Amino acid sequence: MKLRNILLAATVFAVPFVLAHVAKAQPVNGVYIAGGLGYNINDGFKGTGTAFGISGSGTVSFHGGFTGDASVGYGFGDGIRVELEGDYFQNSFDKVKVSGVTYGATGNDQTYGFFANALYDFDVGSPYVYPYVGGGVGYQEVGFKDFKALGATINQTEGAFAVQGIAGLAFPIPPIPGLSALLEYRFVDIFDGGKYDGTYHNSDITVPVSAKAGDDINNAFLVGLRYAFGVAPAAPAPMPAPMAAPAPAPAKTYLVFFDWDKYNLTPRATQIIAEAATDSKTTKVTTINVSGYTDTSGTPTYNQGLSIRRAKAVAAQLMTDGVPAAEISIHGYGETHLLVPTGPGVREPQNRRVEIVLD
């Protein structure tokens, strides 16, 4: 294994842990699964070949191909994730160049294997996109399927260790908590491959040939999905607190006082009644309660009648001041509900009253 490959493996595997200390994380907490499909560009590789006991070197190039991967992983809630990934690459052979001469080649390079990855997710301040980077180490089976060039044919699969670097963007899909769309780039370096054996054949002879592949580098561009289990739906935005209904205005009360044993209105009483009539027109009033009272200086029966006469006198003045009769409710309570508590037979001026209440 070359020194540069060792350094590359150490670097890509350490990247997530280094970045974890310098960036804010977008946490994935718990188990998740992911997968993607995309386009693969194989950079080709250098190799050596042997036929008729003669060895030579050359390069192999490929057409663009496709790739796919699937993984299961675990997020620690602080941006760091680890996962086990299975992958597949396929590119068709294009050309073989030997000693400056280019020859056509056919067949496919079919590669599959696994990686153990470590990744780190970033929070860039947007709820719509979360970048991530990572790297991994693994093992890949590289298969030459019906490779044909220069009269040689190879059908063989050999394994090799590999490393990869990963960079991507995750786009959460809000209607499905835990689901994200992915755009991803993977740089995969498969270390020096194995030895492939085949045959050279023409109309006269068939002889064995062999080839030794160098580093096999792939550039994979994928789109995919990731689903994190156990993600609770986002809490709904709090509803604005309902406006408290304004407290009903307190009933407004007016007191009209009377002389002893009288129910006629004094000038002051007329003034107070006029004020109540005016206020009833500017206030939402459903009922004007007019309640008459007396002191305890007469008999209860007499006082009951006097209280009603006082209430009717006030109601008549309210109607004179423009209050509809339908809005007025008349009550008489006699010597009950004293404003100033007294014993029987007491002439108390404040108990000789009518209360006008605007409801």
Summary of the structure (lengths in Angstrom):
residues: 359
radius of gyration: 48.9
end to end distance: 97.3
largest distance: 149.9
contacts: 1145
relative contact order: 0.13
helix: 17%
strand: 52%
